[in-house]
């Protein structure tokens, strides 16, 4: 429902030519299971969560930077910010997360993937 989140998904879809990333709503049963399994509060819906093969789970700025690392030039260069301590990166991440509706707006419903994109979304 968040315009910022929707724009972020569109941004990744457009730049992920290898189709590495799949997406799920944090409100989905799939995401709920991952959250429970990793001890992440299920009521927290203002964070990005990335799961990688091998079971590693990343949240907030760490997830965003790890996604950027797998995108094509120049976006992968932003991974250099991984050297900034997470508490500093997440401080700024949390400011954006808290204000995303006010700054970017809100939709009535989440985006509906096109037929071509459907394989990239987990129900």
Secondary structure as the mmCIF struct_conf table of DSSP 4:
data_model
#
loop_
_struct_conf.conf_type_id
_struct_conf.id
_struct_conf.beg_label_comp_id
_struct_conf.beg_label_asym_id
_struct_conf.beg_label_seq_id
_struct_conf.end_label_comp_id
_struct_conf.end_label_asym_id
_struct_conf.end_label_seq_id
STRN STRN1 UNK A 2 UNK A 2
HELX_RH_AL_P HELX_RH_AL_P1 UNK A 3 UNK A 15
TURN_TY1_P TURN_TY1_P1 UNK A 17 UNK A 18
STRN STRN2 UNK A 23 UNK A 23
TURN_TY1_P TURN_TY1_P2 UNK A 26 UNK A 27
BEND BEND1 UNK A 28 UNK A 28
HELX_RH_AL_P HELX_RH_AL_P2 UNK A 29 UNK A 37
TURN_TY1_P TURN_TY1_P3 UNK A 38 UNK A 39
TURN_TY1_P TURN_TY1_P4 UNK A 42 UNK A 43
BEND BEND2 UNK A 46 UNK A 47
STRN STRN3 UNK A 49 UNK A 51
TURN_TY1_P TURN_TY1_P5 UNK A 53 UNK A 54
BEND BEND3 UNK A 55 UNK A 55
STRN STRN4 UNK A 57 UNK A 59
HELX_RH_AL_P HELX_RH_AL_P3 UNK A 60 UNK A 69
TURN_TY1_P TURN_TY1_P6 UNK A 70 UNK A 70
BEND BEND4 UNK A 71 UNK A 71
HELX_LH_PP_P HELX_LH_PP_P1 UNK A 72 UNK A 72
TURN_TY1_P TURN_TY1_P7 UNK A 73 UNK A 74
HELX_RH_3T_P HELX_RH_3T_P1 UNK A 75 UNK A 83
BEND BEND5 UNK A 84 UNK A 84
HELX_RH_AL_P HELX_RH_AL_P4 UNK A 86 UNK A 104
STRN STRN5 UNK A 106 UNK A 106
BEND BEND6 UNK A 108 UNK A 109
HELX_LH_PP_P HELX_LH_PP_P2 UNK A 110 UNK A 114
TURN_TY1_P TURN_TY1_P8 UNK A 115 UNK A 117
HELX_RH_3T_P HELX_RH_3T_P2 UNK A 118 UNK A 120
STRN STRN6 UNK A 121 UNK A 121
#
